[in-house]
Amino acid sequence: MVKEITEKISLLVGALNKLELEIAIATDVMKEHYVKASHAMPDGKSYFLSGVQTGPVIKSYLLTRRGIEVPGEETIQIPEFIECVLRFANYPKRKIEVLSDFSAHLEAIHLMIEMAET
């Protein structure tokens, strides 16, 4: 009985480690896509990343050609920003939800860029 429980827990630990690795890989891909999208944005355009948080205080984050801008603060580099958001998400399930939100925003950003180019 104890051996079975130990084996099940070991399998869960392995699955969790695999999940964390997959989240890290998806995060790196997301960073690359956001950097590319940022560079492709027209001058003077920005995209509001609604629902995204790096901490308990809610702020307005804008994706621009220069990175992530917060009104009244310094520009944040995109990879650093995404890491902060995921660190704040804390748990694997929430991290996956955040990556999904980033993906939905990325689709809207690409649409905005396409519309600005036409």
SULNORUR-V545358 format. One record per residue. N is the residue number from 0. PSI is psi as a letter, one per 40 degrees, with the letter a starting at -180 (* if undefined). NEAR is the number of other C-alpha atoms within 12 Angstrom. D_CENTER is the distance of its C-alpha to the mean C-alpha in Angstrom with 2 decimals. Layout:
n | psi | near | d_center
N | PSI | NEAR | D_CENTER
N | PSI | NEAR | D_CENTER
This chain:
n | psi | near | d_center
0 | d | 7 | 41.62
1 | d | 8 | 39.89
2 | d | 9 | 39.19
3 | d | 10 | 37.50
4 | d | 11 | 35.25
5 | d | 12 | 34.44
6 | d | 13 | 33.63
7 | d | 14 | 31.38
8 | d | 14 | 29.48
9 | d | 14 | 29.25
10 | d | 14 | 27.82
11 | d | 14 | 25.21
12 | d | 14 | 24.25
13 | d | 14 | 24.04
14 | d | 15 | 21.90
15 | d | 17 | 19.48
16 | d | 15 | 19.39
17 | d | 15 | 18.79
18 | d | 19 | 15.92
19 | d | 22 | 14.27
20 | d | 16 | 15.01
21 | d | 18 | 13.55
22 | d | 29 | 10.18
23 | d | 22 | 10.50
24 | d | 16 | 11.63
25 | d | 24 | 8.96
26 | d | 32 | 6.36
27 | d | 21 | 9.12
28 | d | 20 | 9.66
29 | d | 31 | 6.39
30 | d | 30 | 7.24
31 | d | 20 | 10.70
32 | d | 24 | 10.35
33 | d | 39 | 8.84
34 | d | 28 | 11.64
35 | d | 23 | 14.09
36 | d | 33 | 13.40
37 | d | 32 | 13.85
38 | d | 23 | 17.06
39 | e | 26 | 18.24
40 | i | 29 | 18.12
41 | i | 23 | 21.66
42 | h | 16 | 23.03
43 | e | 14 | 22.98
44 | i | 24 | 20.27
45 | i | 29 | 17.03
46 | h | 32 | 14.44
47 | h | 23 | 13.75
48 | g | 32 | 10.27
49 | i | 19 | 12.16
50 | e | 22 | 11.30
51 | h | 35 | 8.39
52 | i | 29 | 9.89
53 | e | 26 | 10.17
54 | a | 19 | 13.59
55 | d | 12 | 16.43
56 | h | 11 | 17.45
57 | h | 14 | 16.01
58 | i | 21 | 15.54
59 | h | 22 | 15.11
60 | h | 31 | 12.33
61 | h | 35 | 13.47
62 | h | 42 | 12.22
63 | a | 31 | 15.50
64 | d | 27 | 17.24
65 | e | 27 | 17.16
66 | a | 30 | 13.48
67 | h | 35 | 12.04
68 | h | 26 | 15.20
69 | h | 25 | 16.20
70 | h | 14 | 19.77
71 | e | 10 | 22.22
72 | i | 12 | 20.02
73 | i | 14 | 19.22
74 | h | 19 | 16.60
75 | h | 25 | 13.58
76 | i | 25 | 12.62
77 | d | 32 | 9.24
78 | d | 23 | 8.76
79 | d | 21 | 10.05
80 | d | 32 | 7.99
81 | d | 39 | 4.54
82 | d | 28 | 7.19
83 | d | 24 | 8.73
84 | d | 34 | 6.38
85 | d | 35 | 6.37
86 | d | 24 | 9.97
87 | d | 20 | 10.81
88 | d | 24 | 9.83
89 | d | 20 | 12.52
90 | i | 17 | 13.68
91 | d | 23 | 12.81
92 | d | 16 | 13.31
93 | d | 20 | 11.04
94 | d | 29 | 8.17
95 | d | 27 | 9.06
96 | d | 21 | 9.33
97 | d | 33 | 5.91
98 | d | 33 | 4.88
99 | d | 21 | 8.04
100 | d | 24 | 7.51
101 | d | 33 | 5.00
102 | d | 25 | 7.84
103 | d | 20 | 10.43
104 | d | 26 | 9.64
105 | d | 30 | 9.81
106 | d | 20 | 13.10
107 | d | 22 | 14.40
108 | d | 33 | 13.74
109 | d | 26 | 15.67
110 | d | 18 | 18.31
111 | d | 23 | 18.75
112 | d | 25 | 19.22
113 | d | 15 | 21.67
114 | d | 13 | 23.58
115 | d | 16 | 23.92
116 | e | 13 | 25.37
117 | * | 8 | 28.02
